[in-house]
């Protein structure tokens, strides 16, 4: 796990390529790019993989050096899009960021400095807030286990689930099990060494799967609690909430199968498969109602 020493003459942000997978993000893609660039002439480089958008999001992009958009004729999915871009760039660090996220250069610089100072870490992020300034669920979280998923659903008194945002935040940066997948700075080589994202996740949980595999490979995950990222959330999936909800459930099922903790017998797996799909069926009407 040896990280290369940054050259003193190279701007820290020049060692970063931001990867944005876009699908019908409207004006948010432009806002994301402009927030990252600050002064238009400065890095980081930005690679945009457009998954067959049908809106004007690409047309609204500013014409800036170092910003490249590649349009796919079909929707590759988030994981495939990131993997495609990651293999094509050569910078030391990758910033994987959603198109409806806003991260300013000063905050990105803090993330770079933290990875530079912690060669044992492969990934770092900050806390994620909605556009009203409220910390979002998943901004601080743990890796899912079956028990934690049960705790998350039923809210047993005194039991902690996956989400930790109801607890006070740590005052200092440190190692954590997981961060939000909406904005992550990674060592590119570590990302490639573990195989990148698992392209078989339909939507969601591919970020947690990546963090799990990085930690299994000996890397640490870090959180900087005083670095703030703004995230509108769900911009690309608002037009298809039921499909998105079902894909989340399928992603959970795949994650639990890939990382059973503790290992589970066949009868237990069958019950969990039924439970996850039954939960999706039960929340479908609520999802449809919320769309109204």
Rosetta silent file (secondary structure, phi, psi, omega in degrees, C-alpha in Angstrom):
SEQUENCE: XXXXXXXXXXXXXXXXXXXXXXXXXXXXXXXXXXXXXXXXXXXXXXXXXXXXXXXXXXXXXXXXXXXXXXXXXXXXXXXXXXXXXXXXXXXXXXXXXXXXXXXXXXXXXXXXXXXXXXXXXXXXXXXXXXXXXXXXXXXXXXXXXXXXXXXXXXXXXXXXXXXXXXXXXXXXXXXXXXXXXXXXXXXXXXXXXXXXXXXXXXXXXXXXXXXXXXXXXXXXXXXXXXXXXXXXXXXXXXXXXXXXXXXXXXXXXXXXXXXXXXXXXXXXXXXXXXXXXXXXXXXXXXXXXXXX
SCORE:     score description
SCORE:     0.000 S_00000001
   1 L     0.000   50.890 -179.581    0.000    0.000    0.000 S_00000001
   2 L   -89.952  123.232  176.913    2.692    2.472   -0.950 S_00000001
   3 L   -95.242  146.446 -179.134    1.429    5.818   -2.177 S_00000001
   4 L   -73.008  148.040 -179.954    3.573    7.908   -4.481 S_00000001
   5 L   -78.832  128.763 -179.759    5.080   11.082   -3.096 S_00000001
   6 L   -66.377  136.574  177.613    3.438   14.202   -4.532 S_00000001
   7 L   -70.738  133.632 -174.937    5.753   16.358   -6.550 S_00000001
   8 L   -62.241  -28.755 -175.362    6.343   19.665   -4.821 S_00000001
   9 L   -85.397   -5.883 -176.499    5.910   21.613   -8.069 S_00000001
  10 L   -97.217  130.582  176.103    2.516   20.117   -8.904 S_00000001
  11 L   -59.703  134.987 -179.040   -0.654   21.797   -7.689 S_00000001
  12 H   -53.972  -39.432 -177.460   -2.467   19.410   -5.321 S_00000001
  13 H   -75.353  -16.203  175.169   -5.703   19.706   -7.293 S_00000001
  14 H   -73.157  -11.884  178.378   -3.857   18.914  -10.531 S_00000001
  15 H   -91.617    8.524 -176.820   -3.365   15.427   -9.064 S_00000001
  16 E  -120.629  137.095  165.906   -7.133   14.896   -9.025 S_00000001
  17 E  -116.778  124.163  176.134   -9.588   13.945  -11.756 S_00000001
  18 E   -85.803  131.814  178.239  -13.238   14.381  -10.851 S_00000001
  19 E  -112.886  122.523 -179.130  -15.538   11.727  -12.318 S_00000001
  20 E  -123.361  119.543  174.152  -19.201   12.617  -12.716 S_00000001
  21 E   -95.891  119.188 -171.856  -21.733   10.105  -14.043 S_00000001
  22 E  -111.964  137.782  170.246  -24.646   12.090  -15.410 S_00000001
  23 L  -148.462  105.145  176.375  -28.207   11.121  -16.242 S_00000001
  24 L    51.009   50.452 -177.764  -30.796   13.849  -16.758 S_00000001
  25 L   -90.718   -1.722  177.907  -29.345   16.060  -14.037 S_00000001
  26 L    58.375 -139.942 -177.465  -30.551   19.297  -15.609 S_00000001
  27 L   -72.425   -9.055 -178.339  -28.782   22.434  -14.358 S_00000001
  28 H   -66.212  -32.757  179.364  -27.211   20.560  -11.443 S_00000001
  29 H   -61.972  -44.790  177.781  -24.392   19.210  -13.610 S_00000001
  30 H   -61.568  -42.767  179.551  -23.309   22.737  -14.519 S_00000001
  31 H   -62.589  -40.209  178.587  -23.492   23.806  -10.867 S_00000001
  32 H   -60.940  -47.091 -178.641  -21.365   20.826   -9.849 S_00000001
  33 H   -63.794  -46.791 -177.795  -18.695   21.667  -12.426 S_00000001
  34 H   -65.476  -35.861  177.628  -18.610   25.374  -11.595 S_00000001
  35 H   -64.522  -43.337 -178.920  -18.363   24.666   -7.856 S_00000001
  36 H   -65.595  -37.068 -173.878  -15.418   22.300   -8.388 S_00000001
  37 H   -82.871  -26.317 -177.972  -13.535   24.652  -10.662 S_00000001
  38 L    56.733 -109.147  170.138  -13.934   27.853   -8.658 S_00000001
  39 L   -68.273  122.332 -171.626  -11.615   29.964  -10.795 S_00000001
  40 L   -56.310  -22.890 -174.982  -12.376   28.614  -14.276 S_00000001
  41 L   -89.194   -1.788 -172.821   -8.701   28.231  -15.207 S_00000001
  42 L  -101.957  156.216  174.218   -7.768   25.963  -12.305 S_00000001
  43 L   -70.051  171.578   18.984   -7.869   22.166  -11.885 S_00000001
  44 L   -86.184  162.867  168.212   -9.125   19.567  -11.149 S_00000001
  45 E   -68.168  150.434 -177.522   -9.754   17.961  -14.494 S_00000001
  46 E  -130.349  122.851  176.504  -13.340   16.748  -14.822 S_00000001
  47 E  -107.386  121.930 -179.846  -14.474   13.653  -16.718 S_00000001
  48 E  -111.717  123.728  173.012  -18.217   13.412  -17.338 S_00000001
  49 E  -105.208  113.290 -178.860  -19.781   10.155  -18.455 S_00000001
  50 E   -96.343  123.064 -175.521  -23.284   10.851  -19.725 S_00000001
  51 E   -90.850   56.780  175.914  -25.582    7.848  -19.576 S_00000001
  52 L    68.232   41.329 -179.865  -27.815    8.716  -22.519 S_00000001
  53 L   -61.264  147.842  178.705  -29.422   11.798  -20.968 S_00000001
  54 L  -112.151    5.626  179.198  -32.507   13.150  -22.688 S_00000001
  55 L  -103.103 -163.177 -176.607  -32.444   16.596  -21.079 S_00000001
  56 L  -102.326   20.270 -173.984  -30.224   19.658  -21.704 S_00000001
  57 L   -59.755  -41.172  179.194  -27.718   18.947  -18.929 S_00000001
  58 L   -70.896  -35.236  179.913  -24.766   18.577  -21.316 S_00000001
  59 L   -65.418  -27.239 -178.165  -25.758   21.634  -23.333 S_00000001
  60 L   -82.177   -7.710 -177.279  -25.644   23.763  -20.185 S_00000001
  61 L   -63.770  137.697  174.582  -22.043   22.794  -19.414 S_00000001
  62 L   -70.353  147.280  178.523  -19.530   25.653  -19.457 S_00000001
  63 L   -86.217   90.420 -175.337  -16.822   25.426  -22.104 S_00000001
  64 L  -121.876  144.842  174.649  -13.811   25.132  -19.824 S_00000001
  65 L   -64.100  141.393  178.441  -10.366   23.608  -20.381 S_00000001
  66 L    84.397    3.058  176.214   -9.949   20.291  -18.629 S_00000001
  67 E  -111.718  115.800 -177.026  -13.668   19.497  -18.657 S_00000001
  68 E  -124.845  132.961  177.859  -14.530   16.597  -20.957 S_00000001
  69 E  -117.002  131.161  175.271  -17.927   14.990  -21.511 S_00000001
  70 E  -118.700  125.548 -176.073  -18.405   11.625  -23.180 S_00000001
  71 E   -97.434  126.723  174.150  -21.911   10.639  -24.162 S_00000001
  72 E   -93.122  138.880  179.358  -22.937    7.001  -24.072 S_00000001
  73 L   -69.369  -13.247  178.639  -25.755    5.981  -26.441 S_00000001
  74 L  -140.308  168.731 -179.030  -27.251    3.939  -23.601 S_00000001
  75 L   -80.394  108.336 -179.097  -27.367    3.970  -19.839 S_00000001
  76 L   -76.933  -18.033 -171.258  -24.232    2.145  -18.665 S_00000001
  77 L    90.151  160.660 -177.132  -25.157    2.493  -15.015 S_00000001
  78 H   -64.103  -49.804 -174.645  -23.197    4.312  -12.348 S_00000001
  79 H   -62.057  -47.713  179.710  -20.595    1.617  -11.649 S_00000001
  80 H   -62.660  -39.581 -179.919  -19.723    0.973  -15.295 S_00000001
  81 H   -61.777  -45.142  178.931  -19.523    4.701  -15.983 S_00000001
  82 H   -65.320  -44.622 -179.495  -17.049    5.335  -13.161 S_00000001
  83 H   -59.716  -41.938  179.243  -14.937    2.305  -14.076 S_00000001
  84 H   -59.753  -46.599 -179.269  -14.764    3.453  -17.703 S_00000001
  85 H   -69.171  -40.484 -176.670  -13.537    6.906  -16.718 S_00000001
  86 H   -62.313  -36.134  179.946  -11.129    5.650  -14.039 S_00000001
  87 H   -72.843  -17.864 -173.913   -9.301    3.424  -16.519 S_00000001
  88 H   -95.094  -11.937 -177.587   -8.862    6.333  -18.939 S_00000001
  89 L  -107.628  166.280 -174.833   -7.219    8.852  -16.594 S_00000001
  90 L  -124.938    2.751 -177.592   -3.773    8.877  -15.032 S_00000001
  91 L   -69.701  157.454 -178.167   -4.012   11.167  -12.005 S_00000001
  92 L   -64.547  -38.758 -175.259   -3.083    9.898   -8.561 S_00000001
  93 E  -116.899  148.816  172.826   -6.498   10.661   -7.087 S_00000001
  94 E  -117.400  132.187  169.949  -10.077   10.233   -8.268 S_00000001
  95 E  -105.483  109.276  177.487  -12.936   12.342   -6.974 S_00000001
  96 E   -94.859  115.720 -171.792  -16.144   10.397   -7.532 S_00000001
  97 E  -139.223  137.676  177.619  -18.952   12.902   -7.148 S_00000001
  98 L   -70.724  150.733 -178.543  -22.652   12.953   -7.979 S_00000001
  99 L   -67.900  -15.596  177.815  -23.810   15.625  -10.442 S_00000001
 100 L  -102.463   25.329  175.521  -26.119   17.116   -7.803 S_00000001
 101 E  -106.611  146.220  175.962  -23.229   17.607   -5.336 S_00000001
 102 E  -122.035  116.780  178.196  -21.446   20.899   -4.701 S_00000001
 103 L  -130.217  123.041 -177.145  -17.845   20.741   -3.457 S_00000001
 104 L   -86.982  157.205 -176.633  -15.663   23.846   -3.479 S_00000001
 105 H   -56.421  -37.880 -178.946  -11.910   23.736   -4.264 S_00000001
 106 H   -62.541  -37.190  178.618  -10.894   24.595   -0.686 S_00000001
 107 H   -70.800  -40.475  177.011  -12.817   21.574    0.626 S_00000001
 108 H   -61.848  -39.698  178.422  -11.350   19.313   -2.056 S_00000001
 109 H   -60.279  -38.993  176.862   -7.875   20.542   -1.099 S_00000001
 110 H   -61.084  -40.409  179.167   -8.551   19.458    2.493 S_00000001
 111 H   -65.529  -42.353  178.454   -9.428   15.959    1.284 S_00000001
 112 H   -61.758  -46.271 -179.363   -6.246   15.773   -0.814 S_00000001
 113 H   -61.414  -35.193 -179.929   -4.113   16.929    2.102 S_00000001
 114 H   -68.160  -44.016  177.495   -5.695   14.310    4.344 S_00000001
 115 H   -65.525  -37.668  176.796   -4.893   11.435    1.962 S_00000001
 116 H   -59.478  -37.012 -177.041   -1.378   12.825    1.505 S_00000001
 117 H   -86.290   -5.415 -178.103   -0.938   12.742    5.263 S_00000001
 118 L  -134.207   80.519 -177.043   -2.409    9.262    5.738 S_00000001
 119 L   -64.471  -12.458  177.580   -0.788    6.773    3.352 S_00000001
 120 L   -81.384   -9.834 -176.205   -2.729    3.937    5.024 S_00000001
 121 E   -99.784  140.441  177.176   -6.020    5.401    3.757 S_00000001
 122 E  -103.293  -19.502 -169.811   -7.483    4.789    0.306 S_00000001
 123 E  -149.102  141.545  178.083  -10.618    6.916    0.572 S_00000001
 124 E  -145.311  149.569  175.014  -11.767   10.058    2.359 S_00000001
 125 E  -150.007  175.679  174.804  -14.895   12.184    2.411 S_00000001
 126 E  -111.328 -165.602  177.842  -16.621   14.904    4.377 S_00000001
 127 E   -89.401  145.673 -173.238  -20.113   15.263    5.818 S_00000001
 128 E  -108.523  127.793 -177.624  -23.022   15.548    3.380 S_00000001
 129 E  -122.856  147.037  175.460  -25.736   18.172    3.825 S_00000001
 130 L   -77.655 -179.321 -173.031  -28.942   18.849    1.918 S_00000001
 131 L   -73.801   -6.265  174.490  -29.619   22.236    0.374 S_00000001
 132 L   -98.384    0.406  178.513  -31.251   23.431    3.618 S_00000001
 133 L    89.772   11.943  177.913  -28.134   22.653    5.642 S_00000001
 134 L   -93.528  136.014  179.138  -29.396   19.451    7.278 S_00000001
 135 E   -66.458  131.685 -176.391  -27.028   16.496    7.448 S_00000001
 136 L   -82.710  149.484  171.468  -28.282   13.750    5.162 S_00000001
 137 L   -57.169  136.700 -178.491  -28.856   10.142    6.152 S_00000001
 138 L    92.233   -9.295  176.840  -25.801    8.161    5.117 S_00000001
 139 L   -61.519  -41.042  172.348  -23.430   11.080    5.632 S_00000001
 140 E  -126.817  124.277 -174.643  -22.026    9.124    8.572 S_00000001
 141 E  -156.329  171.606  175.977  -22.738    5.406    8.575 S_00000001
 142 L  -114.051  165.398  176.223  -21.510    1.889    9.204 S_00000001
 143 L   -69.381  142.348 -178.277  -21.237   -1.058    6.862 S_00000001
 144 L   -71.083  136.063  163.469  -24.467   -3.077    6.665 S_00000001
 145 L  -125.371  168.278 -179.360  -24.805   -6.358    8.479 S_00000001
 146 H   -61.061  -41.723 -179.933  -28.024   -8.303    8.817 S_00000001
 147 H   -65.204  -40.625 -179.601  -28.416   -7.239   12.444 S_00000001
 148 H   -67.040  -36.071  176.592  -27.772   -3.592   11.634 S_00000001
 149 H   -63.606  -43.134  177.084  -30.325   -3.698    8.811 S_00000001
 150 H   -61.011  -44.441  178.666  -32.910   -5.118   11.229 S_00000001
 151 H   -61.432  -38.373 -179.067  -32.056   -2.383   13.745 S_00000001
 152 H   -64.843  -39.861 -176.709  -32.393    0.245   11.017 S_00000001
 153 H   -74.776  -45.185 -171.014  -35.862   -0.938   10.012 S_00000001
 154 H   -97.465   -9.602  175.329  -37.387   -1.567   13.430 S_00000001
 155 L    54.456   49.319  178.660  -35.546    1.112   15.451 S_00000001
 156 L   -60.752  139.348 -178.642  -35.039   -1.049   18.520 S_00000001
 157 L   -59.827  126.811  177.765  -34.380    1.034   21.618 S_00000001
 158 L    81.260   -6.024 -179.047  -30.665    1.388   22.231 S_00000001
 159 L   -96.420  138.864 -179.162  -29.736   -0.498   19.041 S_00000001
 160 L  -104.153  131.593  178.522  -27.694    1.219   16.348 S_00000001
 161 L   -92.122 -137.561 -179.759  -28.330    0.530   12.692 S_00000001
 162 L   -86.966  -45.885 -177.060  -26.334    1.624    9.668 S_00000001
 163 E   -75.296  135.762 -178.339  -27.024    5.373    9.777 S_00000001
 164 L  -117.539    8.308 -172.532  -25.161    7.345   12.457 S_00000001
 165 L   -72.644  -10.095  175.012  -26.333   10.877   11.739 S_00000001
 166 L   -81.603   -7.702  179.092  -28.601   10.876   14.808 S_00000001
 167 L   -99.699  154.914  177.416  -25.454   10.686   16.958 S_00000001
 168 L   -59.690  142.311  179.030  -23.075   13.584   17.667 S_00000001
 169 L   -77.520  147.544  173.356  -20.343   13.914   15.079 S_00000001
 170 L   -61.756  148.380 -178.770  -16.722   13.326   15.997 S_00000001
 171 L   -82.347  -26.918 -174.396  -14.796   16.547   16.441 S_00000001
 172 L  -118.053  153.537  173.895  -11.633   15.358   14.721 S_00000001
 173 L   -59.455  149.919  179.213  -10.902   13.536   11.442 S_00000001
 174 E  -174.031  178.717 -179.691  -10.514    9.804   11.810 S_00000001
 175 E   -79.197  142.258  179.304  -11.067    6.317   10.493 S_00000001
 176 E  -138.327  169.761  176.312  -14.624    5.096    9.942 S_00000001
 177 L   -76.838  -38.132 -173.357  -16.314    2.049    8.424 S_00000001
 178 E  -157.388  154.720  175.325  -18.103    3.949    5.663 S_00000001
 179 E  -128.975  179.578  177.415  -18.848    7.400    4.268 S_00000001
 180 L   -71.673  139.097  176.668  -21.382    8.712    1.788 S_00000001
 181 L   -80.958   -0.964 -178.809  -20.913    7.544   -1.785 S_00000001
 182 L   -70.137  -24.943 -177.918  -22.134   10.899   -3.105 S_00000001
 183 E  -155.201  112.550 -176.573  -18.631   12.378   -2.847 S_00000001
 184 E  -140.654  131.359  171.541  -15.456   10.330   -2.326 S_00000001
 185 E  -100.304  125.443 -175.920  -11.779   11.055   -2.934 S_00000001
 186 E  -128.481  156.216  166.241   -9.829    7.855   -3.657 S_00000001
 187 E   -75.012  123.461 -176.003   -6.390    6.709   -4.607 S_00000001
 188 H   -59.668  -41.977 -176.575   -6.823    5.687   -8.210 S_00000001
 189 H   -67.494  -37.841  176.808   -4.462    2.717   -7.951 S_00000001
 190 H   -63.456  -41.410  177.777   -6.198    1.354   -4.870 S_00000001
 191 H   -59.205  -45.743 -179.207   -9.532    1.649   -6.678 S_00000001
 192 H   -70.711  -35.747 -177.192   -8.176   -0.267   -9.683 S_00000001
 193 H   -63.648  -31.875  179.210   -6.374   -2.855   -7.546 S_00000001
 194 L   -92.536    7.002  175.714   -9.623   -4.000   -5.925 S_00000001
 195 L    92.541   10.685 -179.669  -11.363   -4.117   -9.308 S_00000001
 196 L    66.592 -157.938  177.056  -13.208   -0.792   -9.167 S_00000001
 197 L   -74.381  147.697  172.714  -16.944   -0.808   -8.655 S_00000001
 198 L   -76.951  111.412 -174.565  -18.865   -4.054   -9.002 S_00000001
 199 L   -70.485   -7.893 -177.536  -20.857   -3.407  -12.188 S_00000001
 200 L   -86.666   -5.759  173.313  -23.502   -5.962  -11.196 S_00000001
 201 L   -73.629  128.716 -177.715  -25.045   -3.718   -8.554 S_00000001
 202 L   -69.679  -38.672  178.982  -28.236   -2.301  -10.107 S_00000001
 203 L   179.950  132.320 -178.738  -28.130    0.944   -8.103 S_00000001
 204 L    71.629  155.020 -179.260  -26.841    1.827   -4.632 S_00000001
 205 L    75.092  -10.821  174.622  -24.665   -0.309   -2.329 S_00000001
 206 H   -68.392  -27.958  177.457  -21.859   -0.427   -4.904 S_00000001
 207 H   -70.191  -43.772  177.664  -20.155    2.290   -2.847 S_00000001
 208 H   -66.545  -36.423  175.749  -20.427    0.284    0.382 S_00000001
 209 H   -61.227  -42.788  178.029  -19.234   -2.817   -1.442 S_00000001
 210 H   -62.459  -45.533 -179.623  -16.164   -0.871   -2.623 S_00000001
 211 H   -63.130  -37.361  177.595  -15.403    0.381    0.899 S_00000001
 212 H   -63.061  -46.728 -178.225  -15.731   -3.147    2.250 S_00000001
 213 H   -67.676  -35.317  176.071  -13.306   -4.547   -0.320 S_00000001
 214 H   -62.353  -43.278  179.927  -10.822   -1.728    0.267 S_00000001
 215 H   -69.610  -34.910  174.894  -10.794   -2.472    3.997 S_00000001
 216 H   -63.338  -29.212  178.548  -10.466   -6.188    3.347 S_00000001
 217 L   -83.644    0.985  175.995   -7.374   -5.305    1.278 S_00000001
 218 L   101.826    1.257 -179.518   -5.875   -3.474    4.270 S_00000001
 219 L   -86.995  157.715  175.059   -6.833    0.114    3.450 S_00000001
 220 E  -104.498  155.152  174.174   -8.480    2.598    5.805 S_00000001
 221 E  -114.079  136.245 -175.466  -11.502    4.839    5.154 S_00000001
 222 E  -125.888  152.571  176.895  -11.459    8.347    6.646 S_00000001
 223 E  -127.547  132.945  174.136  -13.984   11.067    7.409 S_00000001
 224 E  -106.149   99.731 -171.919  -13.279   14.775    7.815 S_00000001
 225 E   -66.107  -19.566 -179.587  -16.255   16.014    9.867 S_00000001
 226 E   -95.082    4.612  173.526  -15.530   19.696    9.248 S_00000001
 227 E   -96.170  121.920 -175.589  -15.546   19.351    5.449 S_00000001
 228 E  -106.038  135.868  175.361  -19.038   20.066    4.120 S_00000001
 229 E  -123.221  129.391  176.449  -20.503   18.825    0.824 S_00000001
 230 E   -89.997  136.464 -175.414  -23.897   20.048   -0.413 S_00000001
 231 E  -142.556  115.959  178.420  -26.065   17.379   -2.039 S_00000001
 232 L   -66.395  -44.337  175.111  -29.510   17.893   -3.534 S_00000001
 233 L    83.327  125.647  171.807  -30.053   14.122   -3.667 S_00000001
 234 L    72.506   15.085 -177.045  -32.076   11.999   -6.051 S_00000001
 235 H   -60.571  -42.711 -176.383  -32.060   14.453   -8.966 S_00000001
 236 H   -77.202  -15.962 -174.363  -31.465   11.746  -11.579 S_00000001
 237 H  -112.061    5.404 -176.171  -33.986    9.308  -10.130 S_00000001
 238 H   -65.053  -28.525 -177.930  -36.952   11.554   -9.345 S_00000001
 239 H   -80.263   -8.534 -177.461  -38.773   10.581  -12.524 S_00000001
 240 H  -143.180   59.878 -173.257  -38.632    6.849  -11.667 S_00000001
 241 H   -65.567  -35.386 -178.193  -38.828    6.494   -7.875 S_00000001
 242 H   -68.149  -44.345  178.124  -40.381    3.007   -7.811 S_00000001
 243 H   -60.375  -41.947  179.395  -37.719    1.551  -10.104 S_00000001
 244 H   -63.331  -43.321 -179.947  -35.032    3.208   -7.995 S_00000001
 245 H   -61.555  -43.328  178.864  -36.526    1.850   -4.768 S_00000001
 246 H   -65.410  -36.686  178.227  -36.607   -1.702   -6.147 S_00000001
 247 H   -67.177  -33.903  175.607  -33.003   -1.389   -7.321 S_00000001
 248 H   -61.828  -43.180  179.475  -31.975   -0.313   -3.822 S_00000001
 249 H   -65.232  -39.974  176.791  -33.513   -3.480   -2.417 S_00000001
 250 H   -65.253  -37.085  177.349  -31.754   -5.597   -5.035 S_00000001
 251 H   -64.242  -40.562  176.558  -28.499   -3.826   -4.188 S_00000001
 252 H   -61.534  -44.134  179.996  -28.954   -4.651   -0.498 S_00000001
 253 H   -60.689  -43.016  179.514  -29.567   -8.302   -1.343 S_00000001
 254 H   -65.703  -41.368 -179.357  -26.391   -8.453   -3.442 S_00000001
 255 H   -61.991  -47.891 -178.365  -24.335   -6.754   -0.739 S_00000001
 256 H   -63.316  -31.933  176.641  -25.501   -9.127    1.999 S_00000001
 257 H   -72.039  -37.337 -178.783  -24.734  -12.103   -0.245 S_00000001
 258 H   -75.964  -31.140 -174.642  -21.252  -10.860   -1.084 S_00000001
 259 L  -131.191   62.937  179.873  -20.382   -9.891    2.486 S_00000001
 260 L   -68.859  125.606 -178.877  -22.348  -12.117    4.886 S_00000001
 261 L  -140.673  105.260   -3.109  -21.482  -11.180    8.453 S_00000001
 262 L   -77.736  171.472  176.819  -21.673  -13.605   10.090 S_00000001
 263 L   -53.946  143.550 -175.119  -21.893  -16.357    7.429 S_00000001
 264 L  -119.451  147.330  177.210  -25.467  -17.511    7.010 S_00000001
 265 L   -75.800  166.307 -175.978  -27.095  -20.903    6.365 S_00000001
 266 H   -59.822  -41.137 -177.974  -29.277  -21.539    3.329 S_00000001
 267 H   -62.619  -35.093  179.875  -32.550  -21.345    5.277 S_00000001
 268 H   -70.099  -40.262  177.898  -31.601  -17.904    6.579 S_00000001
 269 H   -60.061  -41.544 -179.621  -30.710  -16.652    3.105 S_00000001
 270 H   -62.924  -42.199  178.744  -34.107  -17.754    1.824 S_00000001
 271 H   -64.655  -39.674  179.233  -35.897  -15.881    4.614 S_00000001
 272 H   -67.330  -39.220  177.434  -33.885  -12.755    3.945 S_00000001
 273 H   -59.239  -45.426  178.790  -34.636  -12.928    0.213 S_00000001
 274 H   -64.391  -41.734 -177.992  -38.338  -13.109    1.017 S_00000001
 275 H   -64.746  -43.673 -179.449  -38.083  -10.346    3.606 S_00000001
 276 H   -64.193  -43.912 -179.305  -36.248   -7.908    1.341 S_00000001
 277 H   -71.070  -35.273  176.099  -38.688   -8.432   -1.528 S_00000001
 278 H   -64.308  -39.353  178.070  -41.701   -8.255    0.806 S_00000001
 279 H   -63.381  -41.139  178.181  -40.420   -4.945    2.163 S_00000001
 280 H   -61.808  -41.162  178.487  -40.098   -3.588   -1.388 S_00000001
 281 H   -62.886  -42.428 -177.284  -43.674   -4.626   -2.122 S_00000001
 282 H   -66.509  -37.273 -176.255  -44.930   -2.953    1.060 S_00000001
 283 H   -89.089   -5.567  178.310  -43.207    0.380    0.438 S_00000001
 284 H   -58.316  -49.044  178.850  -44.152    0.583   -3.259 S_00000001
 285 H   -59.383  -39.005  179.133  -47.537    2.285   -2.561 S_00000001
 286 H   -64.710  -39.782  178.010  -45.841    4.786   -0.231 S_00000001
 287 H   -62.412  -42.733  177.783  -43.233    5.535   -2.902 S_00000001
 288 H   -64.077  -40.707 -179.874  -45.973    6.156   -5.467 S_00000001
 289 H   -64.937  -40.933 -179.696  -47.858    8.381   -3.036 S_00000001
 290 H   -64.820  -26.813 -178.594  -44.766   10.487   -2.282 S_00000001
 291 H   -70.008  -23.638 -175.707  -44.264   11.064   -6.013 S_00000001
 292 L   -63.433    0.000    0.000  -47.619   12.866   -6.250 S_00000001
